[in-house]
Amino acid sequence: MTITISEQAAEHIRARLHKRGSGIGLRLGVRLTGCSGMAYKLDYVDEPMPGDQEIEQHGVRLFIDPKSLPFIDGTHMDYGREGLNEGFKFQNPNEKASCGCGESFTV
């Protein structure tokens, strides 16, 4: 499993967990939705779920739902701003196409 997190993404995760006041990390997964089929989903983790894969980088913990892993293996997670928009950016080598709005992708 090779999922990486940039320092900028780690800083943002750390800040969000601090502001929330609880949690041990974020869970990364995919859900079926959108015009291309799948979208990334992120949830706070207070307690790991059975089967979660855990990654710790730059001092933050990311938990991966085992059903999502085949679709996101090799992904690099970054955080950035473009104009008025800011958010997590995913560079996924499994992505074959994405919708025009960038909300969903297909593998």
C-alpha positions as CSV (number, residue, x, y, z in Angstrom):
1,M,0.0,0.0,0.0
2,T,1.5,3.3,-1.1
3,I,-0.6,6.3,-0.1
4,T,1.3,9.5,0.7
5,I,0.4,12.7,2.4
6,S,2.1,16.0,1.8
7,E,3.3,18.2,4.6
8,Q,0.6,20.8,3.7
9,A,-2.1,18.1,4.0
10,A,-0.7,16.9,7.3
11,E,-0.7,20.5,8.7
12,H,-4.3,21.0,7.6
13,I,-5.4,17.6,9.2
14,R,-3.6,18.5,12.4
15,A,-5.3,21.9,12.6
16,R,-8.7,20.4,11.9
17,L,-8.3,17.8,14.6
18,H,-7.1,20.4,17.1
19,K,-10.1,22.7,16.3
20,R,-12.4,19.7,16.7
21,G,-10.9,18.9,20.0
22,S,-10.8,15.2,19.6
23,G,-9.9,12.5,17.1
24,I,-6.9,10.4,16.3
25,G,-6.8,11.0,12.5
26,L,-8.8,10.9,9.3
27,R,-10.4,8.0,7.4
28,L,-9.9,8.1,3.6
29,G,-12.2,6.1,1.3
30,V,-14.4,6.4,-1.8
31,R,-18.1,6.3,-2.3
32,L,-20.3,5.8,-5.4
33,T,-21.6,9.1,-6.6
34,G,-21.3,11.8,-9.2
35,C,-21.3,11.7,-13.0
36,S,-18.0,9.7,-13.2
37,G,-18.8,7.0,-10.5
38,M,-16.7,7.6,-7.4
39,A,-15.8,10.4,-5.1
40,Y,-13.3,10.6,-2.2
41,K,-14.7,10.8,1.3
42,L,-13.0,11.9,4.5
43,D,-14.2,11.4,8.0
44,Y,-12.8,12.0,11.4
45,V,-11.6,8.9,13.3
46,D,-12.1,8.6,17.0
47,E,-11.5,4.9,17.0
48,P,-10.1,2.7,14.2
49,M,-12.5,0.3,12.5
50,P,-11.6,-3.4,12.2
51,G,-9.6,-3.9,9.0
52,D,-8.5,-0.3,8.6
53,Q,-5.1,0.2,7.1
54,E,-3.2,2.8,9.0
55,I,-0.6,5.2,7.6
56,E,1.3,7.7,9.7
57,Q,3.2,10.5,7.9
58,H,4.3,13.9,9.1
59,G,2.9,13.2,12.5
60,V,-0.7,12.5,11.4
61,R,-2.6,9.2,11.0
62,L,-4.7,8.3,8.0
63,F,-7.0,5.3,8.1
64,I,-7.9,3.6,4.9
65,D,-11.2,1.6,4.5
66,P,-10.1,-1.8,3.1
67,K,-12.9,-1.8,0.4
68,S,-11.6,1.5,-0.9
69,L,-7.9,0.5,-1.0
70,P,-7.9,-1.0,-4.5
71,F,-9.3,2.2,-5.9
72,I,-6.9,4.6,-4.1
73,D,-3.6,2.6,-3.8
74,G,-0.8,4.8,-4.9
75,T,-2.6,8.1,-4.3
76,H,-0.8,11.2,-3.1
77,M,-3.0,13.5,-0.9
78,D,-2.1,17.2,-0.9
79,Y,-3.8,20.4,0.3
80,G,-3.8,23.7,-1.5
81,R,-5.5,26.9,-2.5
82,E,-6.4,28.0,-6.0
83,G,-8.0,31.4,-6.1
84,L,-11.0,31.4,-3.7
85,N,-11.1,27.6,-3.6
86,E,-9.1,25.5,-1.1
87,G,-9.2,21.8,-0.2
88,F,-7.6,18.4,-0.5
89,K,-6.2,17.4,-3.9
90,F,-5.7,13.8,-4.9
91,Q,-3.2,12.5,-7.4
92,N,-4.5,9.0,-8.1
93,P,-2.6,6.8,-10.6
94,N,-5.7,4.5,-10.8
95,E,-7.9,7.4,-12.2
96,K,-8.9,6.8,-15.8
97,A,-11.2,9.9,-16.1
98,S,-12.8,12.6,-13.9
99,C,-15.9,14.7,-14.4
100,G,-15.5,18.4,-15.5
101,C,-16.3,19.7,-12.0
102,G,-13.6,17.5,-10.4
103,E,-16.0,16.0,-7.9
104,S,-15.9,12.4,-9.1
105,F,-13.7,10.0,-11.0
106,T,-13.6,6.6,-12.6
107,V,-11.0,3.8,-12.4
